[in-house]
Amino acid sequence: MQRLTREEVKDLTDREVYIACERIKRDYSIGLLSDKVTPLENTRLLEEELRERGLSTGN
């Protein structure tokens, strides 16, 4: 998995940000991702972006 940048996330739609965040969390929780740091960093970045947009991740 490649680390996302803030600029890349800004270009995504609300739906894309939400789906990416949920998919990373799901894949990480069931052990599909071998890298442990990048998914967590990406999830934090995506969740922060959702909060800035006034949306929630449902957690």
N, C-alpha and C positions, 0 to 999 in steps of 0.2 A: 504494500500500500504506500502510496506517495503522500507526503505531507501537503495539506492544503494551505494556501496563503489567504490572507484577508481579502485581497483583490479578487481572487477566484470566487470566493464565497459571495462577495458583493454583487457579482454578475449573475448569480443564480436566482431563480424565482423562489417565492416563499415555499411553494410545494416541493421544489427540488431540495431546498435546505432541509426541510422536515423529513423527507424520505431518506436523504443521505444520512442524517443523524440517526434515525431509527434503524436503518439497515446496518450501520456500523455497530451500534449497540447490540443488535441481535446477533450478528456474525461473531462479535467479540465474546458474547456470553456463551455461545455454543462451541467456541473453540476453533472457529474456521480461520482466524487470523493468527499467523505465527508471530508477527511483530506485536509487541505489547505496548510500546510507547506511542507510536504514530497514531493508532486508532483512538487512543485516549486524548491526544492533543487535537485531533480532528474533531472529535465529539465535543470537546470544550469550545472550540472555535465555532462550530455550528450552533451549539446551544446558546452561546453568547450572541450570535447573529440573530437567532430567533427572538431572544429577549429584546434586543435593540429594535426589532421590527414589531414588537408588541404581541408576539405569538408565544405559545407554550409548547413544550415537548410532551405534555401530558403526564409528567412525573411529579 
